[in-house]
Amino acid sequence: MSKNLEIASDTRPGKKLARPSQSLAKRVRDVLVSLGGEAHRAMVIEQVARSLGHDVRQIPDDLQVALIHSFEENWRDERRRAAYGFHLPFGEGSHRWSVRTFH
């Protein structure tokens, strides 16, 4: 099974199957938090790919597209943006991603 297909099935036994976009969004959020809350999307993609076992010198295009789409889809939806804390500090079109943490 290819690694990109494993993303969609990345759940624990007995746990309700999460939508792949939500699983990726959670991974993006976790990486952003670990990087201090803000990073260039290329670094975020690299870190997520590494956590999934990919060689970061050859990240599959479909994984990169899926991660970008997941961030953008969740950023555009007001409810999900609030849930994940996604933010574009330099505005739409920026490749700098951040996450707002709520205390």
Buried (B, 14 or more C-beta within 10 A) or exposed (E): EEEBEEBBEBEEEEEEEBEBBBBBBBBBBBBBEEBEBBBEBEBBBBBBBEEBEBEEEEBBEEBBEBBBEBBBBBBEEEEBBEBBBBBBEEEEEEEBBBBBEEE
